[in-house]
């Protein structure tokens, strides 16, 4: 025993083709590399194979957009800078699973551009490192780093190190995954990300678009609205909108809502701390993804919108057929008004808000009050769903709580989404606050919303709205 009483753990260094027994019941496989300029982004994934060497269905593919196998035995843990991890519970795998293949794909380049590519196996319970496999590649865009396989009643691991020049699609096809060839091969701009998977992973379940995991089939499939003006959108944006509307419908159908009409209101934080999210197109991407919610739920295909910081400002309604122009003109961060200038800034387009009047501080309670007043002054027979995006910095807790408590008797559900900065104050505590007839507020935080797949985003976005609908109707808040 070394000084201090700590036991030395021997790490096995594997070469290509080497194998080793695995006695740990749960193993974490961490794919690592050295990130930097010109280095492609790397994603880890896993395939569960039978004795035939193929998957049983597309459900046996575990990756960022399908992060957990139905058995719970294989999970995608998520990515950090220069690392992406999977966890495999070997004793939890079904008897018909013979191998678990660890794969990777490179987005925007080849593995030859990825420096320091390696795989580490860790015992999940203790975090102790069991093995390390350093790899080299050339022109490959998809890669098999290694595999767990059954042998003599136990499990072993083999270091594979095999690349695929025809990408993840070629790798997946070899193992029996169906590939959607109609997906575009190039990634869209940051403000308008592809709906479910980036272009380097154009994998989709076989069958019609709505036959995804957890979705209904046959006559139970939800109805997808065709929105006025949708045909005027650019082709790529129209395809994204169509797929996203389908996913919104699937998310609602999970709660028994195959047909629902609701007014949708978008609220965007424009405070100074949001500047980076506006600059890199994150907020524009969020607005485009929320347009699909309005297109599916709102019978006129329009969405009311507000921006806010020190003060709120109503934006022109987002009309689906004018989505590209709306994103360009109206998704803007607040500004400081210098020296009390009142003249409109040069270049302000018709309909644009002077963002100096919006300011840069956080005053959520003001925009909440203004949206409440709009709903009261413009009654509709349908419920209103408010999608409220903020990066935190909430400090007007008492005022915000007062507004939201007063809104309990109104036909409005407030869904707050945090964009990662933190300090959300009363917004994330509201679910547990007593003294309300019905819970009219939902909250979740998405630290990196650009990487949250549409399926997950819409599921989380719409998870509490259906239960509020049921209870609000029972209590007579909704007619």
Secondary structure as a PSIPRED ss2 file (coil, helix, strand):
# PSIPRED VFORMAT (PSIPRED V4.0)

   1 X C   1.000  0.000  0.000
   2 X C   1.000  0.000  0.000
   3 X H   0.000  1.000  0.000
   4 X H   0.000  1.000  0.000
   5 X H   0.000  1.000  0.000
   6 X C   1.000  0.000  0.000
   7 X C   1.000  0.000  0.000
   8 X C   1.000  0.000  0.000
   9 X C   1.000  0.000  0.000
  10 X C   1.000  0.000  0.000
  11 X C   1.000  0.000  0.000
  12 X E   0.000  0.000  1.000
  13 X E   0.000  0.000  1.000
  14 X E   0.000  0.000  1.000
  15 X C   1.000  0.000  0.000
  16 X C   1.000  0.000  0.000
  17 X C   1.000  0.000  0.000
  18 X C   1.000  0.000  0.000
  19 X E   0.000  0.000  1.000
  20 X E   0.000  0.000  1.000
  21 X E   0.000  0.000  1.000
  22 X E   0.000  0.000  1.000
  23 X C   1.000  0.000  0.000
  24 X C   1.000  0.000  0.000
  25 X C   1.000  0.000  0.000
  26 X E   0.000  0.000  1.000
  27 X E   0.000  0.000  1.000
  28 X E   0.000  0.000  1.000
  29 X E   0.000  0.000  1.000
  30 X E   0.000  0.000  1.000
  31 X E   0.000  0.000  1.000
  32 X E   0.000  0.000  1.000
  33 X E   0.000  0.000  1.000
  34 X E   0.000  0.000  1.000
  35 X C   1.000  0.000  0.000
  36 X C   1.000  0.000  0.000
  37 X C   1.000  0.000  0.000
  38 X C   1.000  0.000  0.000
  39 X C   1.000  0.000  0.000
  40 X C   1.000  0.000  0.000
  41 X E   0.000  0.000  1.000
  42 X E   0.000  0.000  1.000
  43 X E   0.000  0.000  1.000
  44 X E   0.000  0.000  1.000
  45 X E   0.000  0.000  1.000
  46 X E   0.000  0.000  1.000
  47 X E   0.000  0.000  1.000
  48 X E   0.000  0.000  1.000
  49 X E   0.000  0.000  1.000
  50 X C   1.000  0.000  0.000
  51 X C   1.000  0.000  0.000
  52 X C   1.000  0.000  0.000
  53 X C   1.000  0.000  0.000
  54 X C   1.000  0.000  0.000
  55 X C   1.000  0.000  0.000
  56 X C   1.000  0.000  0.000
  57 X C   1.000  0.000  0.000
  58 X H   0.000  1.000  0.000
  59 X H   0.000  1.000  0.000
  60 X H   0.000  1.000  0.000
  61 X E   0.000  0.000  1.000
  62 X E   0.000  0.000  1.000
  63 X E   0.000  0.000  1.000
  64 X C   1.000  0.000  0.000
  65 X C   1.000  0.000  0.000
  66 X E   0.000  0.000  1.000
  67 X C   1.000  0.000  0.000
  68 X E   0.000  0.000  1.000
  69 X C   1.000  0.000  0.000
  70 X C   1.000  0.000  0.000
  71 X C   1.000  0.000  0.000
  72 X C   1.000  0.000  0.000
  73 X C   1.000  0.000  0.000
  74 X E   0.000  0.000  1.000
  75 X E   0.000  0.000  1.000
  76 X E   0.000  0.000  1.000
  77 X E   0.000  0.000  1.000
  78 X E   0.000  0.000  1.000
  79 X E   0.000  0.000  1.000
  80 X E   0.000  0.000  1.000
  81 X C   1.000  0.000  0.000
  82 X C   1.000  0.000  0.000
  83 X E   0.000  0.000  1.000
  84 X E   0.000  0.000  1.000
  85 X E   0.000  0.000  1.000
  86 X E   0.000  0.000  1.000
  87 X E   0.000  0.000  1.000
  88 X E   0.000  0.000  1.000
  89 X E   0.000  0.000  1.000
  90 X H   0.000  1.000  0.000
  91 X H   0.000  1.000  0.000
  92 X H   0.000  1.000  0.000
  93 X C   1.000  0.000  0.000
  94 X C   1.000  0.000  0.000
  95 X C   1.000  0.000  0.000
  96 X C   1.000  0.000  0.000
  97 X C   1.000  0.000  0.000
  98 X C   1.000  0.000  0.000
  99 X E   0.000  0.000  1.000
 100 X E   0.000  0.000  1.000
 101 X E   0.000  0.000  1.000
 102 X E   0.000  0.000  1.000
 103 X E   0.000  0.000  1.000
 104 X E   0.000  0.000  1.000
 105 X E   0.000  0.000  1.000
 106 X E   0.000  0.000  1.000
 107 X E   0.000  0.000  1.000
 108 X C   1.000  0.000  0.000
 109 X C   1.000  0.000  0.000
 110 X C   1.000  0.000  0.000
 111 X H   0.000  1.000  0.000
 112 X H   0.000  1.000  0.000
 113 X H   0.000  1.000  0.000
 114 X C   1.000  0.000  0.000
 115 X E   0.000  0.000  1.000
 116 X E   0.000  0.000  1.000
 117 X E   0.000  0.000  1.000
 118 X E   0.000  0.000  1.000
 119 X E   0.000  0.000  1.000
 120 X E   0.000  0.000  1.000
 121 X E   0.000  0.000  1.000
 122 X E   0.000  0.000  1.000
 123 X E   0.000  0.000  1.000
 124 X C   1.000  0.000  0.000
 125 X C   1.000  0.000  0.000
 126 X C   1.000  0.000  0.000
 127 X C   1.000  0.000  0.000
 128 X C   1.000  0.000  0.000
 129 X E   0.000  0.000  1.000
 130 X E   0.000  0.000  1.000
 131 X E   0.000  0.000  1.000
 132 X E   0.000  0.000  1.000
 133 X E   0.000  0.000  1.000
 134 X E   0.000  0.000  1.000
 135 X C   1.000  0.000  0.000
 136 X C   1.000  0.000  0.000
 137 X C   1.000  0.000  0.000
 138 X C   1.000  0.000  0.000
 139 X C   1.000  0.000  0.000
 140 X C   1.000  0.000  0.000
 141 X C   1.000  0.000  0.000
 142 X E   0.000  0.000  1.000
 143 X E   0.000  0.000  1.000
 144 X E   0.000  0.000  1.000
 145 X E   0.000  0.000  1.000
 146 X E   0.000  0.000  1.000
 147 X E   0.000  0.000  1.000
 148 X E   0.000  0.000  1.000
 149 X E   0.000  0.000  1.000
 150 X E   0.000  0.000  1.000
 151 X E   0.000  0.000  1.000
 152 X C   1.000  0.000  0.000
 153 X C   1.000  0.000  0.000
 154 X E   0.000  0.000  1.000
 155 X E   0.000  0.000  1.000
 156 X E   0.000  0.000  1.000
 157 X E   0.000  0.000  1.000
 158 X E   0.000  0.000  1.000
 159 X E   0.000  0.000  1.000
 160 X E   0.000  0.000  1.000
 161 X E   0.000  0.000  1.000
 162 X E   0.000  0.000  1.000
 163 X E   0.000  0.000  1.000
 164 X E   0.000  0.000  1.000
 165 X C   1.000  0.000  0.000
 166 X C   1.000  0.000  0.000
 167 X H   0.000  1.000  0.000
 168 X H   0.000  1.000  0.000
 169 X H   0.000  1.000  0.000
 170 X H   0.000  1.000  0.000
 171 X H   0.000  1.000  0.000
 172 X H   0.000  1.000  0.000
 173 X H   0.000  1.000  0.000
 174 X H   0.000  1.000  0.000
 175 X C   1.000  0.000  0.000
 176 X C   1.000  0.000  0.000
 177 X C   1.000  0.000  0.000
 178 X C   1.000  0.000  0.000
 179 X E   0.000  0.000  1.000
 180 X C   1.000  0.000  0.000
 181 X C   1.000  0.000  0.000
 182 X C   1.000  0.000  0.000
 183 X C   1.000  0.000  0.000
 184 X C   1.000  0.000  0.000
 185 X C   1.000  0.000  0.000
 186 X C   1.000  0.000  0.000
 187 X C   1.000  0.000  0.000
 188 X C   1.000  0.000  0.000
 189 X C   1.000  0.000  0.000
 190 X H   0.000  1.000  0.000
 191 X H   0.000  1.000  0.000
 192 X H   0.000  1.000  0.000
 193 X C   1.000  0.000  0.000
 194 X C   1.000  0.000  0.000
 195 X C   1.000  0.000  0.000
 196 X C   1.000  0.000  0.000
 197 X C   1.000  0.000  0.000
 198 X C   1.000  0.000  0.000
 199 X H   0.000  1.000  0.000
 200 X H   0.000  1.000  0.000
 201 X H   0.000  1.000  0.000
 202 X C   1.000  0.000  0.000
 203 X E   0.000  0.000  1.000
 204 X C   1.000  0.000  0.000
 205 X C   1.000  0.000  0.000
 206 X C   1.000  0.000  0.000
 207 X C   1.000  0.000  0.000
 208 X C   1.000  0.000  0.000
 209 X C   1.000  0.000  0.000
 210 X C   1.000  0.000  0.000
 211 X C   1.000  0.000  0.000
 212 X C   1.000  0.000  0.000
 213 X C   1.000  0.000  0.000
 214 X C   1.000  0.000  0.000
 215 X C   1.000  0.000  0.000
 216 X C   1.000  0.000  0.000
 217 X C   1.000  0.000  0.000
 218 X H   0.000  1.000  0.000
 219 X H   0.000  1.000  0.000
 220 X H   0.000  1.000  0.000
 221 X C   1.000  0.000  0.000
 222 X C   1.000  0.000  0.000
 223 X C   1.000  0.000  0.000
 224 X C   1.000  0.000  0.000
 225 X C   1.000  0.000  0.000
 226 X C   1.000  0.000  0.000
 227 X C   1.000  0.000  0.000
 228 X C   1.000  0.000  0.000
 229 X C   1.000  0.000  0.000
 230 X H   0.000  1.000  0.000
 231 X H   0.000  1.000  0.000
 232 X H   0.000  1.000  0.000
 233 X C   1.000  0.000  0.000
 234 X C   1.000  0.000  0.000
 235 X H   0.000  1.000  0.000
 236 X H   0.000  1.000  0.000
 237 X H   0.000  1.000  0.000
 238 X H   0.000  1.000  0.000
 239 X H   0.000  1.000  0.000
 240 X H   0.000  1.000  0.000
 241 X H   0.000  1.000  0.000
 242 X H   0.000  1.000  0.000
 243 X H   0.000  1.000  0.000
 244 X H   0.000  1.000  0.000
 245 X H   0.000  1.000  0.000
 246 X H   0.000  1.000  0.000
 247 X H   0.000  1.000  0.000
 248 X H   0.000  1.000  0.000
 249 X H   0.000  1.000  0.000
 250 X H   0.000  1.000  0.000
 251 X H   0.000  1.000  0.000
 252 X H   0.000  1.000  0.000
 253 X H   0.000  1.000  0.000
 254 X C   1.000  0.000  0.000
 255 X C   1.000  0.000  0.000
 256 X C   1.000  0.000  0.000
 257 X C   1.000  0.000  0.000
 258 X C   1.000  0.000  0.000
 259 X C   1.000  0.000  0.000
 260 X C   1.000  0.000  0.000
 261 X C   1.000  0.000  0.000
 262 X E   0.000  0.000  1.000
 263 X E   0.000  0.000  1.000
 264 X E   0.000  0.000  1.000
 265 X E   0.000  0.000  1.000
 266 X E   0.000  0.000  1.000
 267 X E   0.000  0.000  1.000
 268 X E   0.000  0.000  1.000
 269 X E   0.000  0.000  1.000
 270 X C   1.000  0.000  0.000
 271 X C   1.000  0.000  0.000
 272 X H   0.000  1.000  0.000
 273 X H   0.000  1.000  0.000
 274 X H   0.000  1.000  0.000
 275 X H   0.000  1.000  0.000
 276 X H   0.000  1.000  0.000
 277 X H   0.000  1.000  0.000
 278 X H   0.000  1.000  0.000
 279 X H   0.000  1.000  0.000
 280 X C   1.000  0.000  0.000
 281 X C   1.000  0.000  0.000
 282 X H   0.000  1.000  0.000
 283 X H   0.000  1.000  0.000
 284 X H   0.000  1.000  0.000
 285 X H   0.000  1.000  0.000
 286 X H   0.000  1.000  0.000
 287 X H   0.000  1.000  0.000
 288 X H   0.000  1.000  0.000
 289 X H   0.000  1.000  0.000
 290 X H   0.000  1.000  0.000
 291 X H   0.000  1.000  0.000
 292 X H   0.000  1.000  0.000
 293 X H   0.000  1.000  0.000
 294 X H   0.000  1.000  0.000
 295 X H   0.000  1.000  0.000
 296 X H   0.000  1.000  0.000
 297 X H   0.000  1.000  0.000
 298 X C   1.000  0.000  0.000
 299 X C   1.000  0.000  0.000
 300 X C   1.000  0.000  0.000
 301 X C   1.000  0.000  0.000
 302 X E   0.000  0.000  1.000
 303 X E   0.000  0.000  1.000
 304 X E   0.000  0.000  1.000
 305 X E   0.000  0.000  1.000
 306 X E   0.000  0.000  1.000
 307 X E   0.000  0.000  1.000
 308 X E   0.000  0.000  1.000
 309 X C   1.000  0.000  0.000
 310 X C   1.000  0.000  0.000
 311 X C   1.000  0.000  0.000
 312 X E   0.000  0.000  1.000
 313 X E   0.000  0.000  1.000
 314 X E   0.000  0.000  1.000
 315 X E   0.000  0.000  1.000
 316 X E   0.000  0.000  1.000
 317 X E   0.000  0.000  1.000
 318 X E   0.000  0.000  1.000
 319 X E   0.000  0.000  1.000
 320 X H   0.000  1.000  0.000
 321 X H   0.000  1.000  0.000
 322 X H   0.000  1.000  0.000
 323 X H   0.000  1.000  0.000
 324 X H   0.000  1.000  0.000
 325 X H   0.000  1.000  0.000
 326 X H   0.000  1.000  0.000
 327 X H   0.000  1.000  0.000
 328 X H   0.000  1.000  0.000
 329 X H   0.000  1.000  0.000
 330 X H   0.000  1.000  0.000
 331 X C   1.000  0.000  0.000
 332 X C   1.000  0.000  0.000
 333 X C   1.000  0.000  0.000
 334 X C   1.000  0.000  0.000
 335 X C   1.000  0.000  0.000
 336 X C   1.000  0.000  0.000
 337 X C   1.000  0.000  0.000
 338 X H   0.000  1.000  0.000
 339 X H   0.000  1.000  0.000
 340 X H   0.000  1.000  0.000
 341 X C   1.000  0.000  0.000
 342 X C   1.000  0.000  0.000
 343 X C   1.000  0.000  0.000
 344 X C   1.000  0.000  0.000
 345 X C   1.000  0.000  0.000
 346 X C   1.000  0.000  0.000
 347 X C   1.000  0.000  0.000
 348 X C   1.000  0.000  0.000
 349 X C   1.000  0.000  0.000
 350 X C   1.000  0.000  0.000
 351 X C   1.000  0.000  0.000
 352 X C   1.000  0.000  0.000
 353 X C   1.000  0.000  0.000
 354 X C   1.000  0.000  0.000
 355 X H   0.000  1.000  0.000
 356 X H   0.000  1.000  0.000
 357 X H   0.000  1.000  0.000
 358 X H   0.000  1.000  0.000
 359 X C   1.000  0.000  0.000
 360 X C   1.000  0.000  0.000
 361 X C   1.000  0.000  0.000
 362 X C   1.000  0.000  0.000
 363 X C   1.000  0.000  0.000
 364 X H   0.000  1.000  0.000
 365 X H   0.000  1.000  0.000
 366 X H   0.000  1.000  0.000
 367 X H   0.000  1.000  0.000
 368 X H   0.000  1.000  0.000
 369 X H   0.000  1.000  0.000
 370 X H   0.000  1.000  0.000
 371 X H   0.000  1.000  0.000
 372 X H   0.000  1.000  0.000
 373 X H   0.000  1.000  0.000
 374 X H   0.000  1.000  0.000
 375 X H   0.000  1.000  0.000
 376 X H   0.000  1.000  0.000
 377 X H   0.000  1.000  0.000
 378 X C   1.000  0.000  0.000
 379 X C   1.000  0.000  0.000
 380 X C   1.000  0.000  0.000
 381 X C   1.000  0.000  0.000
 382 X C   1.000  0.000  0.000
 383 X E   0.000  0.000  1.000
 384 X E   0.000  0.000  1.000
 385 X E   0.000  0.000  1.000
 386 X E   0.000  0.000  1.000
 387 X E   0.000  0.000  1.000
 388 X E   0.000  0.000  1.000
 389 X E   0.000  0.000  1.000
 390 X E   0.000  0.000  1.000
 391 X C   1.000  0.000  0.000
 392 X C   1.000  0.000  0.000
 393 X C   1.000  0.000  0.000
 394 X C   1.000  0.000  0.000
 395 X C   1.000  0.000  0.000
 396 X C   1.000  0.000  0.000
 397 X H   0.000  1.000  0.000
 398 X H   0.000  1.000  0.000
 399 X H   0.000  1.000  0.000
 400 X H   0.000  1.000  0.000
 401 X H   0.000  1.000  0.000
 402 X H   0.000  1.000  0.000
 403 X H   0.000  1.000  0.000
 404 X H   0.000  1.000  0.000
 405 X H   0.000  1.000  0.000
 406 X H   0.000  1.000  0.000
 407 X H   0.000  1.000  0.000
 408 X H   0.000  1.000  0.000
 409 X H   0.000  1.000  0.000
 410 X C   1.000  0.000  0.000
 411 X C   1.000  0.000  0.000
 412 X E   0.000  0.000  1.000
 413 X E   0.000  0.000  1.000
 414 X E   0.000  0.000  1.000
 415 X E   0.000  0.000  1.000
 416 X E   0.000  0.000  1.000
 417 X E   0.000  0.000  1.000
 418 X E   0.000  0.000  1.000
 419 X C   1.000  0.000  0.000
 420 X C   1.000  0.000  0.000
 421 X C   1.000  0.000  0.000
 422 X C   1.000  0.000  0.000
 423 X C   1.000  0.000  0.000
 424 X C   1.000  0.000  0.000
 425 X C   1.000  0.000  0.000
 426 X H   0.000  1.000  0.000
 427 X H   0.000  1.000  0.000
 428 X H   0.000  1.000  0.000
 429 X H   0.000  1.000  0.000
 430 X H   0.000  1.000  0.000
 431 X H   0.000  1.000  0.000
 432 X H   0.000  1.000  0.000
 433 X C   1.000  0.000  0.000
 434 X C   1.000  0.000  0.000
 435 X C   1.000  0.000  0.000
 436 X C   1.000  0.000  0.000
 437 X C   1.000  0.000  0.000
 438 X C   1.000  0.000  0.000
 439 X C   1.000  0.000  0.000
 440 X C   1.000  0.000  0.000
 441 X E   0.000  0.000  1.000
 442 X E   0.000  0.000  1.000
 443 X E   0.000  0.000  1.000
 444 X E   0.000  0.000  1.000
 445 X E   0.000  0.000  1.000
 446 X C   1.000  0.000  0.000
 447 X C   1.000  0.000  0.000
 448 X C   1.000  0.000  0.000
 449 X H   0.000  1.000  0.000
 450 X H   0.000  1.000  0.000
 451 X H   0.000  1.000  0.000
 452 X C   1.000  0.000  0.000
 453 X C   1.000  0.000  0.000
 454 X H   0.000  1.000  0.000
 455 X H   0.000  1.000  0.000
 456 X H   0.000  1.000  0.000
 457 X H   0.000  1.000  0.000
 458 X H   0.000  1.000  0.000
 459 X H   0.000  1.000  0.000
 460 X H   0.000  1.000  0.000
 461 X H   0.000  1.000  0.000
 462 X C   1.000  0.000  0.000
 463 X C   1.000  0.000  0.000
 464 X C   1.000  0.000  0.000
 465 X H   0.000  1.000  0.000
 466 X H   0.000  1.000  0.000
 467 X H   0.000  1.000  0.000
 468 X H   0.000  1.000  0.000
 469 X H   0.000  1.000  0.000
 470 X H   0.000  1.000  0.000
 471 X H   0.000  1.000  0.000
 472 X H   0.000  1.000  0.000
 473 X H   0.000  1.000  0.000
 474 X H   0.000  1.000  0.000
 475 X C   1.000  0.000  0.000
 476 X C   1.000  0.000  0.000
 477 X C   1.000  0.000  0.000
 478 X C   1.000  0.000  0.000
 479 X C   1.000  0.000  0.000
